[in-house]
């Protein structure tokens, strides 16, 4: 059996706990929307949970891209900017 590096184990652990936090945030989001709490609060909670999951994906994607040619790194940066805009702008514009 091959040993896993401590970095892989720590990223896996972080991914698990962020998924737990996201699940709790989505549960709170569901309860608040059922109760009828202000939709902007509910929207921000959902965005925060999505942002947590995007953070883990971004780290893993960076590990994949960092050894690739420059065009991959530029594509990564563009994708991160689009994702950030997609998470933040709808909440600001609402």
N, C-alpha and C positions, 0 to 999 in steps of 0.2 A: 504494500500500500504506500503510495507516494505521500510525502509530508506536504502540508499546505504551509505557505509562508504566513508569518504573523500579520502581514499587511492584508492578505486575502481574508484571513479570519476576522480581523478587525472591521474590514469593509462589510463582510457578511453580517457581523454583529450589529453594526450601525444600520445597515439596511433593514434588519429585522426590527430593531427598536423604533426606527422611523416609521415603519409600516404599522407598528402598534400605535404610535402617536397619531398617525394619519387615520387609523380606524377609529380611535377615540374622537378625533376632531370631526370625522364624518358622522359619528353617532350623535354628538352634540348638535351638529348641523341639522340632522334629521329631526331630533327632538325639538329644536328651536323652530324649525319650519312647520312642524305639526302644531305647536302651541300658537304660532302666528306672530313670532317675534320679528322685528324689523328685518326686511330682506337684505339690507346692505350688510348687517352683521353676519347673517347666514352666508352671504356671498364671500365675505372676507375669511370666514372660517374654512370654507371649501377651498378657497385659493391658497390659504396657508398650508393645508394638508397636501394639496397638489404641489406646492413649492418644495415641501420637504421631500417628496418622492422624486421630483426633478433634480434636486441636489445630489442624491445618490446616483441617479442615472448620469448626471453631468460628470461626476468624478470617474465613474467607470468608463464613460465615453472618452474622457480626456486620456485615461491610461491607454486606450486603444489608439487614439489619434496622435499622441505626442511623438511617436517614432515614425509617423507617416510623412510624406512630402508636405511642403508648406500649403499646398492647395487644400489638403484635408484640415489643417489647423484653421485656415481662414473659413472654411465651411463650418467647422465646429463653432467658431466665434459667432458667425452669422446665425446659426441655429440657436445658440444660447440667447442671443439678443432677441430673436423672434419669440422664443418661449417666454422670456421675461416680459416682453411687451404684451404677450397674450395673457399672462397672469395678472399683470398690474393694471393695464389700461382699462379693461372692462369694469374693474372696481372703481376706478377714478371717474370714469365717464357716466356711471350709473347715478 
